[in-house]
Amino acid sequence: MTVVVQLTLDPGASDRLLGLWADWMVSGDVAFSDTDLTSTPDEEVVWQVHLPDDAAVASRALTKAQEGLQSTRGRLAGVPDHLAEWLASDARGVHGPEAGVAFDTAATEPSRFVAPAVEGIRRLVRASSPTAWVETRCGERLVARSRTSLSGAVSTVVLADELRWVAQHQQTLLLTTETRITALQTTAVTVRAAVSIAARLGLPGGPLLALPLAWRFIRRFVEPTVREPGP
């Protein structure tokens, strides 16, 4: 099974990973079939960036996505201070169904509220996997593909007729690497937030029942288009 994570250049797209990417599971081989970059039999993550045929327009689109990611990382850095401020003021004034789960020890269906947060964390963990494939596509053409790790090791194949796209592929590699790092950071911040909320409110279920509140809190900073009631 392969996980495809695709850059979404449509600003109106919903449910995007870190506000930029759409991801889904696919079966079958989505790799180059004629290169010596062999894949593993385990679950893989393939990052795809589809660019317009105009190289200048493509570079601007990648630069805009990079700026968006940097903005997200800046907001993420401010989460601990915002969370501490919220916990010190009106944490118990939170509204919404998740609050009922968090504060009601007799709640019978906590999984109904915890599951979306767990799924969100799962997506982040999957996106931050150590090894990934990164593809740059122009129109319908797959022009370059790399296998990369968070340690910095990169193996790249660029089609001979598409060498003019090397610079854009380098931009794609940078964007995906920083996205994977940001996904890992977001996971850590969310878990720490759940622990802090559980400790502050004395939740009987501990961090697990605080996870929905923490997840909503984090999403409001990481994905500013999200409009949810809550902390």
N, C-alpha and C positions, 0 to 999 in steps of 0.2 A: 504494500500500500504506500502511496506517495502523497505527501501534503504539498499542495501548491499554494504559495503565498504571492499574491500579485499586487503590484503597485496600482492604486486607484487614483487616476488623475482627475476623476469626476469629484468635485468638492461636495456634491450633494449625496454621495454614496453613504449608506448607513452601515452600522455595525462593523466599522473598520478597526483593524488591529493597530493600536497607537495612532488612530486617526488617519492612517495612510494606506493600509493594506487590507485586502480581502483574502481569506484563506479557506480552503476546502480540501476534502480528501478525494483522491482519484485513484482508479486502478489502472494497471497497465504501465507501459514504459513511456515516459515523457522526456527521456534523455536523448542526446545525440546518439544515434545508432552507429555512427561511422568515426568515432574518436576513440582514443585509447584511455580516456578517463572512465574507468569502470566504476559502477555503483555497487553498493552493498545490498544484501538481501533484506535488510531490516527497513523499518519505516524511514523514509527520506523526506527532507524538506527542500523543495525547489522554489527559489525566489525568481519571479519573472517580472521584468519591466518591459512593457510594450511602449515603444516610442514612435512618434511621427517620423516620416521619411526625411523631413527637413532637419539637418543636423543642428542648426542653430536653435530651432524651436525645441528640439529634444533636450539640448543642454539647458535651456531656460526652464523646462519642465522639471528636470532633475534638480536644478539649483533651488527651485521653489519648494520641491519636496524636502530637500535637505534643510532649508530654512524652517519649514514646518516642524521637522523632527527636532531641530535645535530648540525651537520654542517649547516643544513638549518637554524636552529634557530640563529646560529652565524651570518650567512649572513643577515638574516632578521634584526638583531640588527644594522647592518651597513647601512641599507637603508636610514634613514633620512640624514646622512652625505653625502652619494653619491647623493641623490636627490638634496640637497642644492647646492652641487658642480655643478651638471648639470644645475640647474636653474640659477646659477650665471654666467655660461659660454655660452653655445650654445643651450639653450632650443629651440630657434626659428629656429635652423638648423635641427630640426628633420624631417625625411623623411617618406614617406609611406602614404597610403590612410587615416589613422586615423588623420594624421596631417592636411589633407585637410578639414576634418570635423571640427577639433578643431579651425582652423584659418579662415575658410570661413563662414561668417555669412549667406551666401545664400545657404549653403548646404541643400539639400532637403531630404536626407536619413540618418540622423545621427544615427537612430536606427540600421541600418545595421552594424555600427561599435561599437555602444554602447552595443548591445545585447550580444556579446561574453564575454565582461567584466562583465556584469551583471550576466550572467550564471556562470562565474567563482566565483564571490562573493557568489552567491546562493549556490554553492557547498561547499564553505568554511563555510558558516553559518550553513548549514545542518550538516556538519561534526562536528561542535562545539556545537551541541545541548546538553542541560544539561544531558539528560539521554540516555544511549546507552546499547545495548547488545554486549557482547564480546565473541567470540567463538574461541576456539583452536581446530583445526582439524589435525589429523595425518593420512596421506593417505586419505582414504575415511571415516574415523571414526571421529565422533564428540565426543571429550573426555572431554571437560570442557566448561562451559558456565557461564557467570556472567552478572548481571545487575549492572551497575555502574553509578554514577553521578559525576559531577565535584566537588561536595562538599566532595567527598571521600567515600560516602556510597557505599558498595559493597555487593552483595549477589551472592554466587557462588555454582554451582553444578558440582561435578566431578564424572564421572562414576566410580563405585567401581573397575572395572577391569583396570582402567587407572590412578590410583593414582601416578604412576611414572612420570606422565606428569605435576604434580602440579607446579614444578619450571618453566617449559616452559610457563604454563598458566599465572603465575605471571609476567613473562617477557612480555607476550602479553598484559596484563592489563596495565603495565607501558608504553609500546609503544603506545597503543591506547589513553591513557589518555594524554600523552604528545603531541600526534598528534592533539587531539581535542583542547588543549590549544594553540598550534601553529597555528591551523586554525583560531581561534578567534583573535590571535595577528596579523596574516596576513591580516585579514579583516580590522582591525582597521588601520593598517599601509597603506593599499591601499586607504582607504577613506581619511586619512589625506594627502596622496600624491596627490590625485585628487584635494583636496581643495587647497593645496599649488601651484600646477601647474596652476589651474584656476586663483588664485590670482596673480601669477607672470606674466601670459600672458594676463590677462584681458579678458578672454573668455566670450563672451556674454551669452553662455549657462551655465556658471558656472561649478561646479564640475562634473555635469553629462557628459558634452562633454569632460572634461578632463579625465574621467574615463578610456577610452581605452588606453591613453598614460600612465596613472598611472598603469594600470593592466599589460601592457607589461613591464614596468620598474620593477615592483615587481617580475614578473615571471622570469626575467633574473637572479634575485638573489635567489629566492626561489627554482626554478627548473633550475639548471644550464645547463641541456641538451637542453633547449629551445633555438632555434636559430631564432630570429626574428629581422628584421630591426627595427630601432626606437631608443628611448631614451636610 
